[in-house]
């Protein structure tokens, strides 16, 4: 008898079925976790940006409340379109015209958003959306085949 005829291939089916079943369960959860982590980073960046804007607006408010002389003079000149004494005026169409535009322009901060595109494996592509259920079903069927397969009765001798 050859070695191949003595082997039980049920274990191979069980192993393959387990791999497919576990992949169908774990890979989508891992992908979702990665998406949520990237969203968390974007939200943290947004929070940092908003905190920066709040500090700019609070500084503006404190300068108004404290009646800082230089600040009040600059606001008055901006509001009434007056140039400071002894200075030449150059017209800039992109310059802010009101104090609120001026503060909003100061509150703008350049941001960079990192976008990492990762190569997805063939198995992870199969486990996306409805394909997940198909991979899970195939894995369970293969497990069933592996568990129900029996060794051939060649080991028994008839007397």
C-alpha positions as CSV (number, residue, x, y, z in Angstrom):
1,X,0.0,0.0,0.0
2,X,1.2,3.4,-0.8
3,X,1.5,6.3,1.6
4,X,-1.0,8.4,-0.3
5,X,-3.7,5.8,0.1
6,X,-3.2,5.7,3.9
7,X,-3.5,9.5,4.4
8,X,-6.7,11.0,5.4
9,X,-7.3,14.3,3.5
10,X,-10.0,15.4,5.9
11,X,-7.5,17.3,7.9
12,X,-6.5,19.3,4.8
13,X,-10.2,20.3,4.3
14,X,-10.6,21.2,8.0
15,X,-7.5,23.4,7.8
16,X,-8.6,25.2,4.6
17,X,-12.2,25.6,5.9
18,X,-10.9,27.1,9.2
19,X,-8.6,29.5,7.3
20,X,-11.5,30.7,5.1
21,X,-13.9,31.0,8.0
22,X,-11.5,32.9,10.2
23,X,-10.5,35.2,7.2
24,X,-14.2,36.0,6.6
25,X,-14.6,37.0,10.2
26,X,-11.4,38.8,11.0
27,X,-10.4,40.6,7.8
28,X,-13.5,42.8,7.5
29,X,-13.2,43.7,11.1
30,X,-9.6,44.6,10.7
31,X,-10.3,46.8,7.7
32,X,-13.1,48.6,9.6
33,X,-10.7,49.1,12.5
34,X,-8.2,50.7,10.2
35,X,-10.9,53.0,8.7
36,X,-12.0,54.1,12.1
37,X,-8.4,54.8,13.2
38,X,-7.9,57.0,10.1
39,X,-11.2,58.8,10.9
40,X,-10.1,59.3,14.4
41,X,-6.9,61.0,13.2
42,X,-8.9,63.3,10.9
43,X,-11.2,64.2,13.8
44,X,-8.2,64.9,16.1
45,X,-6.7,67.2,13.4
46,X,-10.1,69.0,13.1
47,X,-10.2,69.4,16.9
48,X,-6.7,70.9,16.9
49,X,-7.7,73.3,14.1
50,X,-10.8,74.4,15.9
51,X,-8.8,75.0,19.1
52,X,-6.4,77.1,17.2
53,X,-9.3,79.2,15.8
54,X,-10.8,79.6,19.3
55,X,-7.5,81.0,20.6
56,X,-7.4,83.5,17.7
57,X,-10.9,84.6,18.4
58,X,-10.4,84.8,22.1
59,X,-7.3,86.9,21.6
60,X,-9.3,89.2,19.4
61,X,-12.1,89.5,22.0
62,X,-9.6,90.1,24.8
63,X,-7.9,92.9,22.8
64,X,-11.4,94.5,22.4
65,X,-12.3,94.1,26.0
66,X,-9.0,95.4,27.3
67,X,-9.2,98.3,24.8
68,X,-5.6,97.9,23.6
69,X,-4.8,101.3,22.0
70,X,-2.9,100.0,19.0
71,X,-5.6,97.4,18.3
72,X,-8.4,99.9,18.6
73,X,-6.6,102.3,16.3
74,X,-6.1,99.6,13.7
75,X,-9.7,98.6,13.9
76,X,-10.8,102.2,13.5
77,X,-8.6,102.7,10.5
78,X,-9.9,99.5,8.9
79,X,-13.5,100.3,9.6
80,X,-13.4,103.9,8.3
81,X,-10.9,103.2,5.5
82,X,-8.4,105.6,6.9
83,X,-4.6,105.3,6.4
84,X,-2.2,105.7,9.3
85,X,-0.7,109.2,9.4
86,X,2.3,109.6,7.1
87,X,2.0,106.3,5.4
88,X,1.3,105.5,1.8
89,X,-1.7,103.4,1.0
90,X,-1.6,100.6,-1.5
91,X,-4.9,99.1,-2.6
92,X,-5.1,95.3,-2.1
93,X,-8.3,93.8,-3.3
94,X,-7.7,90.6,-1.4
95,X,-7.2,92.4,2.0
96,X,-9.9,92.0,4.5
97,X,-12.4,94.9,4.6
98,X,-14.0,94.3,8.0
99,X,-12.5,93.3,11.4
100,X,-14.3,90.0,11.3
101,X,-12.8,89.2,7.9
102,X,-9.4,90.2,9.3
103,X,-9.8,87.8,12.3
104,X,-11.2,85.0,10.0
105,X,-8.1,85.4,7.8
106,X,-5.8,85.2,10.8
107,X,-7.6,82.0,12.0
108,X,-6.9,80.1,8.7
109,X,-4.2,77.6,9.2
110,X,-2.8,75.4,6.4
111,X,-3.5,71.7,6.9
112,X,-2.2,68.6,5.3
113,X,-4.2,65.4,5.2
114,X,-2.3,62.2,4.7
115,X,-3.9,59.6,2.6
116,X,-2.4,56.1,2.6
117,X,-3.6,53.8,-0.1
118,X,-2.8,50.2,0.8
119,X,-2.8,47.3,-1.6
120,X,-5.5,44.9,-0.7
121,X,-4.9,41.2,-1.0
122,X,-7.2,39.0,-3.1
123,X,-8.6,37.4,0.0
124,X,-9.4,40.7,1.6
125,X,-11.1,41.8,-1.6
126,X,-13.3,38.7,-1.5
127,X,-14.3,39.3,2.1
128,X,-15.6,42.8,1.4
129,X,-19.4,43.4,1.5
130,X,-21.5,40.5,0.2
131,X,-18.4,38.4,-0.7
132,X,-17.8,38.0,3.0
133,X,-20.9,35.8,3.4
134,X,-19.9,33.7,0.4
135,X,-16.4,33.1,1.7
136,X,-17.9,32.2,5.1
137,X,-20.3,29.8,3.5
138,X,-17.6,28.1,1.4
139,X,-15.4,27.8,4.5
140,X,-18.2,26.2,6.5
141,X,-19.0,23.8,3.6
142,X,-15.3,22.8,3.4
143,X,-15.2,22.3,7.2
144,X,-18.2,20.1,6.9
145,X,-16.6,18.0,4.1
146,X,-13.5,17.6,6.2
147,X,-15.3,16.6,9.3
148,X,-17.5,14.1,7.5
149,X,-14.7,12.4,5.5
150,X,-13.6,9.1,6.8
151,X,-10.5,7.0,6.4
152,X,-10.8,4.3,3.8
153,X,-11.5,0.9,5.2
154,X,-8.4,-0.6,3.7
155,X,-6.7,-0.9,7.1
156,X,-9.2,-3.6,8.3
157,X,-8.6,-7.2,7.3
158,X,-11.4,-9.6,6.6
159,X,-11.0,-12.9,8.3
